[in-house]
């Protein structure tokens, strides 16, 4: 009935998540409200970790791409499940460190890291800095020298793979703001230049070809290209790359028409390619890293709203307005992302009405979904939007001075508040 198996209907005809009644959660915490299933998150972490341990005989590491959803509690889950993390800002790095993450298991990405961010990473002995450009090489080496340290780096490489996803979330092709291009020889020159810096240690290479990818082939092709580059660097520069980070981008089920590959199958399929390529090229099998984010948390989350005005424009459309919108879920206005939704207090009723779900912001484009199927909506109903665990809270804003919603985790049939609802006082806290 629903897009994820942790959603069910109880005898009150209420939607439940992880066995917890969503209507009770809405009454306890108010709406809008993010709810996440911690047991599902941990299960997803274990699927990935078990697969990479199995396929690479323990010489692999899953890095949670924390831009999908980051907070102290999430980093603690990742730490407890034995994963590392991928961070992309000083704020994410700071939070991960405060949550007790092992710095050696932190990989710091970004196409324009500031000196302050680099200094924070170097001072805290972060495991790897993933270098994006030549200027960054200079800055990292200078800061490392000032602190009398040697910094291990990866190079972000554009392997030239078209991942067949939304143009905004393709990152592996040559026309991308990220990384060094292979086709132009830029990547080779970057490795050669880095080898001359005394405070840098070349650990390996990284690529990320896009997001929400449903096919195995793009990942396999990227693996072939990256292994070929490792062999070229060894042959021409006598530099051995010990690590190969293949990024993330694994697709999840937002709607019934989505057909994602099982998460461990991505790792299995790529492993066979890498082992063959390394054997043929005569190079040792590097440590393999992958960076799932969305696929760990997206399906584990829902957002609850209270329905207000229902406006029917005969022959045009029916608007169902909720007490949230683009401030807590900007993905529709950004990417036209598809979601499924249901009225949580009428969970098993037929979804036989075609409506547009509208937010409360003063923007005509503030919509969560258009022309979607929903039960007959009335003011006061609780609406649940599914698969919102990734890139919803993390991309939320205070547009129109709307406070960000809280986040509740459910586990073992119990609920726990992990992020408080912002207050109006919070909104003016930094005002002068």
C-alpha positions in Angstrom: 0.0 0.0 0.0 2.9 2.4 0.8 6.3 2.9 -0.7 8.2 1.6 2.3 7.7 -1.5 4.4 7.9 0.3 7.7 4.6 2.1 7.1 1.4 0.3 8.1 -2.2 1.0 9.2 -3.4 0.2 12.7 -7.0 -0.7 13.9 -7.8 3.0 14.3 -7.2 3.5 10.5 -4.1 5.6 11.4 -0.8 5.4 9.6 2.1 4.0 11.7 5.8 4.3 11.2 8.0 1.7 12.9 4.9 0.6 14.8 4.2 4.1 16.2 0.9 5.9 15.6 1.6 9.0 13.5 -1.6 10.8 14.8 -0.3 10.4 18.3 3.0 11.8 17.3 1.3 14.8 15.6 -0.7 15.4 18.8 2.4 15.1 21.0 4.9 17.2 19.0 2.7 19.3 16.7 3.1 19.8 13.0 5.0 20.1 10.7 7.0 17.2 12.1 9.7 15.1 10.7 9.6 11.5 11.8 12.4 9.0 11.2 12.6 5.3 11.8 15.9 4.6 13.6 15.6 0.9 13.2 15.4 1.2 9.4 18.4 3.5 9.3 20.5 1.1 11.3 19.3 -1.8 9.1 20.4 0.1 6.0 23.8 0.9 7.6 24.3 -2.8 8.2 23.3 -3.9 4.7 26.0 -1.6 3.3 28.6 -2.5 5.9 28.1 -6.2 5.6 28.3 -6.1 1.8 31.5 -4.1 1.6 33.1 -6.2 4.3 32.2 -9.3 2.4 33.2 -8.2 -1.0 36.5 -6.7 -0.1 37.6 -9.0 2.8 37.4 -6.2 5.3 39.4 -3.7 3.2 36.5 -1.3 2.6 34.6 1.4 4.4 31.2 2.9 4.0 31.1 6.6 4.5 27.6 8.1 5.3 27.1 11.1 3.1 25.9 13.3 5.9 24.6 16.2 3.7 21.5 14.0 3.4 20.7 14.4 7.1 23.1 15.5 9.7 22.8 16.2 13.4 24.4 14.9 16.6 22.1 11.9 16.9 22.6 10.8 13.3 26.3 10.9 13.6 26.1 8.8 16.8 24.1 6.2 14.9 26.7 6.1 12.1 29.5 5.8 14.7 27.8 3.0 16.5 27.2 1.1 13.3 30.9 1.2 12.4 30.6 3.6 9.4 32.7 6.6 8.6 31.3 9.9 7.3 31.6 12.2 4.3 31.3 15.9 5.3 31.2 18.9 3.0 31.4 21.9 5.3 33.0 23.1 8.5 29.5 22.9 10.1 29.1 19.2 9.2 32.7 18.5 10.3 32.2 20.3 13.6 29.0 18.4 14.3 30.6 15.0 13.5 33.5 15.7 15.8 31.2 16.8 18.6 29.2 13.5 18.1 32.4 11.6 18.8 33.2 10.4 15.3 36.7 9.0 14.8 38.5 11.8 12.8 40.3 9.1 10.8 36.9 8.0 9.5 36.0 11.5 8.3 36.4 12.4 4.7 36.1 16.1 3.9 34.7 17.1 0.5 33.8 20.4 -1.2 34.7 22.3 -4.3 35.6 25.6 -2.5 36.8 24.8 1.0 37.8 27.9 3.0 41.0 28.3 4.8 39.1 28.2 8.1 37.5 24.8 7.1 40.8 23.4 6.0 42.5 24.5 9.3 39.6 22.9 11.3 40.2 19.6 9.4 43.9 19.6 9.7 43.9 20.6 13.4 41.6 17.7 14.2 43.5 15.1 12.1 40.7 14.4 9.7 41.3 11.2 7.8 41.2 12.5 4.3 40.7 15.8 2.5 39.2 15.3 -1.0 40.9 17.8 -3.2 38.9 19.5 -5.9 41.2 21.9 -7.6 44.8 23.2 -7.9 44.3 26.2 -5.6 43.1 23.9 -2.9 46.3 21.8 -3.2 48.3 24.9 -2.5 46.2 25.9 0.5 46.1 22.5 2.1 49.9 22.1 1.8 50.5 25.6 3.2 48.2 25.1 6.2 49.7 21.6 6.8 53.2 23.1 6.7 52.2 25.8 9.2 50.9 23.1 11.6 53.9 20.8 11.0 51.6 18.0 9.7 51.3 15.8 6.7 47.8 15.6 5.3 46.4 12.6 3.4 44.4 13.5 0.3 42.2 12.0 -2.4 41.6 13.7 -5.7 38.1 14.2 -6.9 38.0 13.0 -10.5 35.4 13.5 -13.2 35.3 10.1 -14.9 33.1 11.4 -17.8 30.1 9.2 -16.9 26.5 10.4 -17.7 24.4 8.9 -14.9 21.0 9.6 -16.7 19.6 11.6 -13.8 18.4 15.2 -13.3 20.8 17.7 -14.8 21.2 19.5 -11.5 22.4 16.3 -9.8 24.8 14.9 -12.4 28.3 15.4 -11.2 30.6 12.9 -13.1 30.7 14.5 -16.5 33.2 17.1 -17.7 30.8 20.1 -17.4 30.6 20.0 -13.6 31.8 22.4 -10.9 33.4 19.4 -9.1 36.8 17.9 -9.5 39.6 17.3 -12.1 38.8 16.2 -15.6 40.3 13.0 -17.0 39.8 13.9 -20.7 42.0 17.0 -20.6 44.8 15.5 -18.7 44.0 17.8 -15.8 43.6 14.9 -13.3 47.0 13.5 -14.2 48.7 16.9 -13.8 47.0 17.3 -10.4 48.5 14.1 -9.1 51.9 15.0 -10.5 51.8 18.4 -8.9 50.7 17.0 -5.5 53.6 14.6 -5.5 55.9 17.6 -5.3 54.3 19.0 -2.1 56.1 17.9 1.0 53.2 18.1 3.4 50.7 16.1 1.3 50.4 12.4 1.1 48.5 11.0 -1.9 46.1 8.3 -0.6 43.9 7.8 -3.6 41.1 9.1 -5.9 37.4 9.7 -5.6 34.5 10.1 -8.0 30.8 10.7 -7.7 28.7 10.4 -10.9 25.3 11.7 -9.7 22.3 11.0 -7.5 19.1 8.9 -7.6 20.6 6.4 -10.0 18.7 3.1 -10.7 21.2 1.3 -13.0 24.2 -0.7 -12.1 26.1 0.1 -15.4 27.1 3.7 -14.6 28.8 2.6 -11.4 30.5 -0.3 -13.2 31.8 2.0 -15.9 33.0 4.6 -13.4 34.9 1.8 -11.6 36.6 0.7 -14.9 37.6 4.3 -15.7 39.0 4.9 -12.2 41.0 1.7 -12.1 42.4 2.6 -15.4 43.6 5.9 -14.0 45.1 4.2 -11.0 47.1 2.0 -13.4 48.2 5.0 -15.5 49.5 6.9 -12.4 51.4 3.9 -11.2 52.9 3.3 -14.7 53.9 6.9 -15.4 54.6 8.4 -12.0 55.3 5.3 -9.9 52.7 6.4 -7.4 50.5 3.7 -5.8 47.0 4.7 -5.0 45.9 2.8 -1.9 42.2 4.0 -1.9 39.4 4.2 -4.4 36.3 6.1 -3.3 33.4 5.5 -5.7 31.0 8.0 -4.1 27.2 7.3 -3.8 24.1 8.2 -5.7 22.1 4.9 -5.2 18.5 5.4 -6.1 15.6 5.0 -3.6 11.8 4.4 -4.0 10.0 7.7 -3.8 7.0 6.5 -5.7 5.5 3.2 -6.8 7.0 3.5 -10.3 10.6 3.8 -8.9 12.4 0.4 -9.1 15.7 0.7 -7.2 18.4 -2.0 -7.1 18.9 -3.6 -3.7 21.7 -1.6 -2.0 24.1 -4.5 -1.5 23.8 -5.4 -5.2 25.5 -2.1 -6.1 28.5 -3.1 -4.1 28.5 -6.7 -5.4 28.3 -5.6 -9.0 31.1 -3.0 -8.7 33.3 -5.4 -6.7 33.5 -7.9 -9.5 34.4 -5.2 -12.0 37.1 -3.7 -9.8 38.7 -7.1 -9.0 38.8 -7.9 -12.8 40.3 -4.5 -13.7 42.9 -4.6 -11.1 44.0 -8.1 -12.0 44.2 -7.2 -15.7 46.1 -4.0 -15.0 48.5 -5.7 -12.6 47.7 -3.4 -9.7 46.9 -4.3 -6.2 43.2 -4.1 -5.1 42.8 -0.7 -3.3 40.8 0.0 -0.2 37.2 0.6 -1.5 35.0 3.4 -0.1 31.4 4.2 -1.0 29.3 7.1 0.2 25.6 6.3 0.5 23.4 9.1 2.0 19.9 9.3 0.6 19.6 5.5 0.5 20.3 5.2 4.2 17.9 7.8 5.5 15.3 8.9 2.8 12.9 6.0 3.1 13.2 6.0 6.8 11.6 9.4 7.1 8.2 11.0 6.7 6.8 14.5 7.2 3.5 15.1 9.0 1.4 18.2 8.3 -2.0 19.5 9.4 -4.3 20.3 6.5 -5.9 23.7 6.5 -7.7 25.3 3.6 -9.0 23.0 0.8 -9.6 25.2 -2.3 -11.4 23.6 -5.3 -11.2 25.6 -8.6 -13.8 23.8 -10.8 -12.3 22.5 -14.0 -8.8 23.6 -13.0 -7.5 21.9 -9.8 -8.0 21.3 -6.1 -5.5 22.8 -3.7 -4.9 21.1 -0.4 -2.9 23.5 1.8 -0.7 22.4 4.7 1.1 24.1 7.6 4.5 23.6 6.0 5.9 23.6 2.5 9.0 24.7 0.7 10.7 25.7 4.0 10.7 22.1 5.2 10.8 20.4 1.8 12.3 22.5 -1.1 12.9 19.5 -3.4 9.8 20.0 -5.5 10.5 23.6 -6.3 14.2 22.7 -7.0 14.0 19.4 -8.9 10.2 18.7 -9.4 10.9 15.7 -7.2 8.0 13.2 -7.0 6.6 12.1 -3.7 3.6 10.0 -2.5 1.4 11.1 0.3 -1.6 10.0 2.3 -4.0 11.3 5.0 -2.6 9.7 8.1 -5.9 9.6 10.0 -7.7 8.0 6.9 -4.8 5.7 6.0 -6.6 2.8 4.4 -9.3 4.9 2.7 -9.0 5.0 -1.1 -6.8 7.7 -2.6 -9.2 8.6 -5.3 -9.0 12.4 -5.4 -6.5 14.3 -7.6 -5.1 17.3 -5.8 -2.2 19.7 -5.6 -0.5 19.9 -2.2 0.3 23.5 -1.4 2.5 25.0 1.2 1.9 28.2 3.3 4.7 30.3 2.0 4.0 33.5 0.0 5.2 31.9 -3.3 3.1 30.5 -6.1 5.6 27.8 -6.6 5.4 26.6 -3.0 4.1 23.2 -3.7 4.9 19.8 -2.4 3.2 17.8 -5.2 0.9 18.4 -8.1 -1.8 16.2 -9.5 -1.3 13.5 -6.9 -3.7 11.0 -5.5 -5.0 11.6 -2.0 -8.0 10.6 0.1 -10.8 13.1 0.5 -9.2 15.9 2.5 -10.7 18.1 5.1 -9.3 20.8 7.4 -7.8 19.3 10.5 -6.6 16.1 8.8 -3.0 15.0 9.2 -1.1 14.6 5.9 1.9 12.3 5.7 4.5 12.8 2.9 6.7 9.7 2.4 10.4 9.2 1.9 11.4 12.6 3.2 14.3 11.5 5.4 17.0 12.9 3.1 17.5 16.5 1.9 14.4 17.8 3.7 15.6 18.8 7.2 19.1 19.4 5.8 17.8 21.8 3.1 15.2 23.5 5.3 15.1 27.3 5.6 13.5 30.1 7.5 12.0 31.7 4.5 9.0 33.9 5.5 10.6 33.6 9.0 9.0 30.2 9.5 10.7 28.1 12.2 12.2 24.8 11.2 10.2 21.7 12.4 11.5 19.2 15.0 12.8 15.7 14.2 11.6 12.7 16.1 13.2 9.2 15.9 11.1 6.1 16.5 12.7 2.8 17.6 11.3 -0.3 19.2 7.8 1.3 19.2 9.0 4.3 21.2 9.6 7.9 20.1 12.5 10.3 21.0 12.9 13.9 20.1 16.4 14.5 18.6 16.0 18.0 17.2 13.8 20.6 18.9 11.3 22.8 17.0 12.7 26.3 16.5 10.9 29.1 18.3 10.3 32.6 17.2 13.0 33.6 19.7 15.4 31.3 17.8 14.6 33.3 14.7 15.8 36.6 16.2 18.7 35.1 18.3 21.4 36.5 16.0 19.6 39.7 15.1 21.3 43.0 16.2 
